[in-house]
Amino acid sequence: MMSKRLFLFITPDGVTYSSPERNEPDVDNYQVLGYGEGKNEEEAFDYFISQAAWLNDTKFEEVISVEIKHKIYEGKHFNLK
């Protein structure tokens, strides 16, 4: 039996504000949409989409998959300050 692999799904679409005081977006980055598991990227994406009905209400067009070793909450956390 093939084990499932974990993929993070991100998009370059959308904008980010570094703080609520900003009137204009000021961070050029990718948005993390979520993650899914499957035997390959397509299966993981299908699972992710089935769990993320909220995506239907967005204007995101491009989604990129990145295979990851650990779920986000299992990774090491770092402080910025």
Backbone as ProteinMPNN parsed JSONL, in Angstrom:
{"seq_chain_A": "MMSKRLFLFITPDGVTYSSPERNEPDVDNYQVLGYGEGKNEEEAFDYFISQAAWLNDTKFEEVISVEIKHKIYEGKHFNLK", "coords_chain_A": {"N_chain_A": [[0.838, -1.196, 0.0], [0.567, 2.176, -0.868], [1.84, 4.954, 0.871], [0.28, 7.967, 2.065], [0.988, 11.243, 0.915], [1.891, 14.568, 1.907], [0.742, 17.745, 1.012], [1.138, 21.236, 0.63], [-0.904, 23.937, -0.258], [-0.658, 26.821, -2.097], [-1.048, 30.27, -3.205], [-0.231, 32.842, -5.575], [-1.987, 34.835, -5.917], [-4.002, 37.558, -4.686], [-3.654, 39.878, -1.882], [-1.597, 41.273, 0.772], [-1.579, 42.814, 3.94], [0.624, 44.386, 6.178], [-0.073, 45.36, 8.62], [-3.013, 46.444, 10.485], [-3.22, 49.181, 10.272], [-2.398, 49.975, 7.79], [-3.203, 51.372, 4.626], [-2.863, 50.516, 2.077], [-1.972, 47.482, 0.39], [1.101, 46.02, 1.399], [2.88, 43.938, 1.349], [4.478, 41.632, -0.602], [3.731, 38.559, -1.356], [3.089, 34.991, -1.141], [-0.08, 33.452, -0.627], [-1.145, 31.236, 1.836], [-3.238, 28.582, 1.325], [-4.053, 26.122, 2.338], [-3.82, 22.608, 3.211], [-3.469, 19.225, 1.968], [-3.794, 15.628, 1.853], [-2.634, 12.824, 0.005], [-2.042, 10.166, -2.411], [-0.701, 11.302, -4.475], [-0.078, 14.555, -5.979], [-2.432, 15.399, -7.307], [-4.498, 13.85, -6.134], [-4.282, 14.735, -3.5], [-4.904, 17.442, -3.857], [-7.556, 17.262, -4.766], [-8.734, 16.254, -2.427], [-8.202, 18.396, -0.67], [-9.701, 20.473, -1.92], [-12.271, 19.411, -1.587], [-12.626, 19.814, 1.091], [-12.533, 22.518, 1.418], [-14.712, 24.453, 0.882], [-15.077, 27.181, 0.995], [-13.352, 28.299, -0.854], [-14.705, 28.567, -3.223], [-15.925, 31.003, -3.074], [-14.008, 32.876, -3.556], [-11.61, 34.783, -5.519], [-9.316, 33.583, -6.311], [-7.074, 32.24, -8.674], [-4.771, 30.835, -9.482], [-3.12, 28.024, -8.2], [-0.564, 26.555, -6.354], [1.227, 23.618, -5.66], [3.121, 22.292, -2.961], [5.196, 19.88, -1.735], [5.347, 18.773, 1.597], [7.033, 17.917, 4.7], [6.003, 17.838, 7.319], [2.982, 18.578, 9.069], [1.778, 21.913, 9.539], [1.37, 22.621, 12.28], [3.055, 20.845, 13.494], [5.611, 21.596, 13.01], [8.669, 23.451, 13.748], [8.511, 26.394, 15.689], [9.185, 29.873, 15.339], [10.142, 33.035, 16.715], [9.586, 36.386, 15.705], [10.406, 38.646, 16.983]], "CA_chain_A": [[0.0, 0.0, 0.0], [1.334, 3.412, -0.952], [1.473, 5.887, 1.934], [-0.163, 9.272, 1.599], [1.943, 12.33, 0.989], [1.29, 15.808, 2.375], [1.025, 18.885, 0.14], [0.667, 22.56, 0.996], [-1.409, 24.63, -1.437], [-0.446, 28.261, -1.975], [-1.396, 31.037, -4.399], [0.354, 34.179, -5.653], [-3.107, 35.766, -6.039], [-4.395, 38.212, -3.449], [-2.749, 40.874, -1.306], [-1.382, 41.164, 2.212], [-1.281, 44.032, 4.689], [1.489, 44.036, 7.301], [-0.741, 45.773, 9.854], [-4.339, 47.008, 10.218], [-3.116, 50.619, 10.038], [-2.013, 50.214, 6.4], [-4.306, 51.592, 3.682], [-2.524, 49.821, 0.844], [-1.198, 46.259, 0.621], [2.527, 46.354, 1.384], [3.692, 42.727, 1.406], [4.355, 40.86, -1.832], [4.018, 37.181, -0.975], [2.114, 33.963, -1.487], [-1.087, 33.173, 0.39], [-1.317, 29.809, 2.13], [-4.649, 28.219, 1.269], [-4.281, 24.965, 3.197], [-3.064, 21.42, 2.825], [-4.218, 17.996, 1.735], [-3.003, 14.408, 1.766], [-3.018, 11.902, -1.052], [-0.92, 9.382, -2.938], [-0.001, 12.208, -5.381], [-0.557, 15.942, -5.879], [-3.812, 15.508, -7.772], [-5.392, 13.303, -5.112], [-4.22, 15.643, -2.349], [-5.635, 18.652, -4.226], [-8.976, 16.908, -4.761], [-9.159, 16.184, -1.026], [-8.191, 19.766, -0.157], [-10.86, 21.187, -2.479], [-13.506, 18.875, -0.984], [-12.702, 20.314, 2.466], [-12.394, 23.982, 1.417], [-15.806, 25.026, 0.098], [-14.927, 28.635, 1.007], [-12.593, 28.727, -2.037], [-15.659, 28.901, -4.282], [-16.31, 32.403, -2.897], [-12.827, 33.723, -3.743], [-11.199, 35.031, -6.902], [-8.03, 32.95, -6.558], [-7.053, 31.507, -9.935], [-3.61, 29.946, -9.577], [-2.762, 27.312, -6.972], [0.707, 25.834, -6.486], [1.395, 22.603, -4.614], [4.471, 22.094, -2.447], [5.193, 18.739, -0.822], [5.959, 19.102, 2.888], [7.302, 16.774, 5.567], [5.204, 17.872, 8.542], [1.885, 19.534, 9.117], [2.24, 23.187, 10.078], [1.406, 22.639, 13.732], [4.099, 19.942, 13.967], [6.908, 22.187, 12.712], [9.296, 24.316, 14.754], [8.008, 27.768, 15.675], [10.19, 30.885, 15.56], [9.645, 34.38, 17.035], [10.17, 37.45, 14.889], [10.959, 39.7, 17.868]], "C_chain_A": [[0.878, 1.254, 0.0], [0.884, 4.376, 0.139], [1.087, 7.235, 1.333], [0.949, 10.294, 1.821], [1.189, 13.616, 1.332], [1.717, 16.966, 1.48], [0.395, 20.144, 0.709], [0.217, 23.23, -0.295], [-1.346, 26.125, -1.193], [-0.862, 28.943, -3.269], [-0.65, 32.366, -4.388], [-0.736, 35.253, -5.765], [-3.421, 36.384, -4.674], [-3.333, 39.176, -2.956], [-2.651, 40.683, 0.201], [-1.025, 42.531, 2.786], [-0.434, 43.635, 5.889], [0.88, 44.441, 8.64], [-2.094, 46.385, 9.51], [-4.305, 48.51, 9.911], [-2.799, 50.958, 8.576], [-3.255, 50.383, 5.525], [-4.102, 50.841, 2.38], [-1.797, 48.526, 1.184], [0.291, 46.571, 0.503], [3.433, 45.128, 1.496], [3.416, 41.923, 0.13], [4.727, 39.418, -1.508], [2.954, 36.229, -1.499], [1.158, 33.775, -0.32], [-1.162, 31.659, 0.601], [-2.811, 29.525, 2.156], [-4.975, 27.053, 2.196], [-3.452, 23.787, 2.735], [-3.996, 20.237, 2.632], [-3.265, 16.826, 1.626], [-3.538, 13.525, 0.654], [-1.812, 11.143, -1.555], [-0.101, 10.193, -3.932], [-0.622, 13.6, -5.239], [-2.026, 16.079, -6.263], [-4.803, 14.999, -6.735], [-5.425, 14.211, -3.884], [-5.003, 16.924, -2.634], [-7.138, 18.388, -4.23], [-9.514, 16.846, -3.329], [-9.242, 17.593, -0.434], [-9.415, 20.537, -0.629], [-12.162, 20.7, -1.848], [-13.706, 19.396, 0.436], [-12.728, 21.845, 2.541], [-13.455, 24.633, 0.536], [-15.703, 26.552, 0.011], [-14.167, 29.153, -0.217], [-13.511, 29.121, -3.19], [-16.075, 30.368, -4.236], [-15.139, 33.366, -3.075], [-12.554, 33.924, -5.233], [-9.817, 34.46, -7.182], [-8.113, 32.138, -7.844], [-5.933, 30.477, -9.993], [-3.31, 29.328, -8.214], [-1.517, 26.482, -7.253], [0.792, 24.823, -5.355], [2.871, 22.483, -4.249], [4.409, 20.911, -1.488], [5.929, 19.129, 0.458], [6.11, 17.845, 3.741], [6.354, 16.698, 6.753], [4.054, 18.856, 8.387], [2.379, 20.782, 9.844], [2.35, 23.154, 11.598], [2.453, 21.694, 14.308], [5.499, 20.521, 13.761], [7.426, 23.044, 13.86], [8.772, 25.732, 14.593], [9.147, 28.722, 16.019], [9.512, 32.21, 15.898], [10.334, 35.4, 16.153], [10.822, 38.529, 15.745], [11.41, 39.099, 19.162]], "O_chain_A": [[1.82, 1.361, 0.785], [-0.314, 4.596, 0.318], [1.517, 7.59, 0.236], [1.727, 10.214, 2.772], [-0.009, 13.729, 1.073], [2.905, 17.151, 1.218], [-0.731, 20.125, 1.205], [0.887, 23.106, -1.32], [-1.901, 26.636, -0.22], [-1.012, 28.293, -4.303], [-0.453, 32.958, -3.328], [-0.437, 36.446, -5.713], [-3.133, 35.79, -3.635], [-2.252, 39.28, -3.534], [-3.49, 40.031, 0.822], [-0.268, 43.296, 2.188], [-0.741, 42.646, 6.555], [1.276, 43.92, 9.682], [-2.311, 46.803, 8.372], [-5.261, 49.048, 9.352], [-2.923, 52.114, 8.173], [-4.229, 49.642, 5.658], [-5.062, 50.563, 1.661], [-1.071, 48.477, 2.177], [0.7, 47.307, -0.395], [4.636, 45.273, 1.716], [2.272, 41.582, -0.171], [5.909, 39.092, -1.396], [2.037, 36.632, -2.215], [1.545, 33.924, 0.839], [-1.233, 30.899, -0.364], [-3.558, 30.146, 2.912], [-6.06, 27.007, 2.776], [-2.504, 23.941, 1.966], [-5.147, 20.246, 3.068], [-2.079, 16.999, 1.343], [-4.741, 13.485, 0.397], [-0.681, 11.44, -1.169], [1.046, 9.849, -4.219], [-1.569, 13.795, -4.477], [-2.776, 16.801, -5.606], [-5.827, 15.635, -6.482], [-6.486, 14.427, -3.298], [-5.691, 17.438, -1.752], [-7.91, 19.214, -3.742], [-10.613, 17.325, -3.051], [-10.224, 17.942, 0.221], [-10.091, 21.183, 0.172], [-13.063, 21.502, -1.601], [-14.832, 19.418, 0.934], [-12.925, 22.405, 3.62], [-13.125, 25.292, -0.449], [-16.192, 27.149, -0.948], [-14.317, 30.319, -0.585], [-13.129, 29.925, -4.04], [-16.525, 30.918, -5.242], [-15.267, 34.552, -2.774], [-13.193, 33.309, -6.087], [-9.201, 34.812, -8.188], [-9.095, 31.435, -8.081], [-6.128, 29.372, -10.498], [-3.255, 30.027, -7.203], [-1.433, 25.792, -8.269], [0.464, 25.14, -4.212], [3.75, 22.563, -5.107], [3.645, 20.94, -0.523], [6.999, 19.737, 0.41], [5.416, 16.848, 3.539], [5.945, 15.607, 7.151], [4.156, 19.842, 7.657], [3.292, 20.709, 10.666], [3.347, 23.623, 12.146], [2.716, 21.741, 15.51], [6.471, 19.983, 14.29], [6.706, 23.323, 14.818], [8.61, 26.212, 13.471], [9.975, 28.425, 16.881], [8.413, 32.477, 15.412], [11.53, 35.291, 15.883], [11.701, 39.249, 15.271], [11.902, 39.813, 20.036]]}, "name": "protein", "num_of_chains": 1, "seq": "MMSKRLFLFITPDGVTYSSPERNEPDVDNYQVLGYGEGKNEEEAFDYFISQAAWLNDTKFEEVISVEIKHKIYEGKHFNLK"}
